[in-house]
Amino acid sequence: MKMPFWDKVQTVKSRYLYLLLIIAILIPLVVPIQQKITPTPLSIAFSDTIGTLKPGDVVVISIDQTPATLNELNGGTVAAITQLKSKGAKIIFWALYFPEGAPIYDTRLAPLMKDEKYGEDYVNFGYIAGRESAAEVLGKNIRSLLKTDAYGKSIDALPIMTNVNGAKDVALLVTVDDGSSTIMWVQQWVVPYKTRLLSILTAGNRPLIEAYIRSNQVAGVLVGTPGVAEYETLLNRPGIGVQQMQSITTTSALILILIAISTFGFLGGRVNKHA
């Protein structure tokens, strides 16, 4: 006996649904689609804050994340470094919150700096243990904690560090946050030294820093993948964030279509049974 159409709809093998989902994810990565992305005030503030920097200003990027959030946050870090380089900023890299931040610099960020001069335009201090205590000490006197860079070179032999002794000598701090590092930096650098702070933040942690955003203690925030996509749009440099947002759009559309088909299939099957 031939199976009715609506019954076929209800019994589609899950592997075909997974295949459709994979295709929906891959389409924007292969063939970019047109999607309007409207930046939010937090993303605009993030871009505008970096835009106020002058050539030679010193910026700290604290890689306070683990590999688990690379897909969500790395696009924002890459875009921020691109804008910082265009402004002629000097960049200090370190990892303070998680030791896994150090290899993230080695594998994902160091290649972005290959056209810059190490020791003059940028420096890497690797992982610095101590979290809150270390942040406090670094704010007061960097040299009391750091004697060498991540490769054993004396801090006094690095031209970029000549006039950098503490938080007061840093024009901007950017934290790549998948924990609570934004709150830590507010307490240890923003409050005592008025250091400007930007955060590249996982979407789930947005509520944790809402009070600091409203009090203007965080100058700008990229919130998850949407924030990264908004920032890339502002810079007119579409990257992984825009691609991920396009994939989210296509997969969401597919899921809505499948829900609609399934619903009509269920209702159609009931009608046939009562006919």
PETARA-V278153 format. One record per backbone hydrogen bond with DSSP energy under -0.5 kcal/mol. NH is the residue of the N-H (numbers start at 1). CO is the residue of the C=O. Records with the same first field share a line. If there is no record, write none. Layout:
NH: CO ; CO
//
This chain:
8: 4
9: 5
10: 6
11: 7 ; 8
12: 9
16: 13
17: 13
18: 14
19: 15
20: 16
21: 17
22: 18
23: 19
24: 20
25: 21
26: 22
27: 23
28: 24
29: 26
30: 26 ; 27
31: 27
32: 30
35: 33
38: 36
39: 37
44: 40
45: 41
46: 42
47: 43
48: 44
49: 45
50: 46
51: 47
52: 48 ; 49
53: 50
56: 88
57: 54
59: 90
60: 172
61: 92
62: 60 ; 174
63: 61 ; 94
64: 62
65: 63
69: 66
70: 67
73: 69
74: 70
76: 73
77: 73
78: 74
79: 75
80: 76
81: 77
82: 78
83: 79
84: 80
85: 81
86: 82
87: 83
88: 85
89: 84
90: 57
91: 121
92: 59
93: 91 ; 123
94: 61
95: 126
101: 98
102: 99
103: 99
104: 100
105: 101
106: 102
107: 103
108: 104
109: 104 ; 105
110: 105
112: 109
113: 109 ; 110
114: 111
116: 113
118: 116
119: 122
120: 117
121: 117
122: 117
123: 91
125: 93
128: 95
129: 127
131: 96 ; 128
133: 130
135: 131
136: 132
137: 133
138: 134
139: 135
140: 136
141: 137
142: 165
144: 141
145: 142
146: 142
147: 145
149: 153
150: 124
152: 149
155: 147
157: 154
158: 155
159: 157
160: 119
161: 158
162: 159
164: 161
165: 163
167: 139
169: 166
170: 167
171: 58 ; 169
172: 58
173: 196
174: 60
175: 198
176: 62
177: 175 ; 200
178: 64 ; 176
184: 180
185: 181
186: 182
187: 183
188: 184
189: 185
190: 185
191: 186
193: 189
194: 190
195: 189
198: 173
199: 220
200: 175
201: 199 ; 222
202: 177
205: 202
206: 203
208: 205
209: 205 ; 206
210: 207
213: 209
214: 210
215: 211
216: 213
217: 212
218: 212
219: 197
220: 197
221: 42
222: 199
223: 221
224: 201 ; 222
227: 223
228: 224
229: 225
230: 226
231: 227
232: 228
233: 229
234: 230
235: 231
236: 233
237: 232
243: 239
244: 240
245: 241
246: 242
247: 243
248: 244
249: 245
250: 246
251: 247
252: 248
253: 249
254: 250
255: 251
256: 252
257: 253
258: 254
259: 255
260: 256
261: 257
262: 258
263: 259
264: 260
265: 261
266: 262
267: 263
268: 264
269: 265
270: 266
271: 267
272: 268
273: 269
274: 270
275: 271 ; 272
//
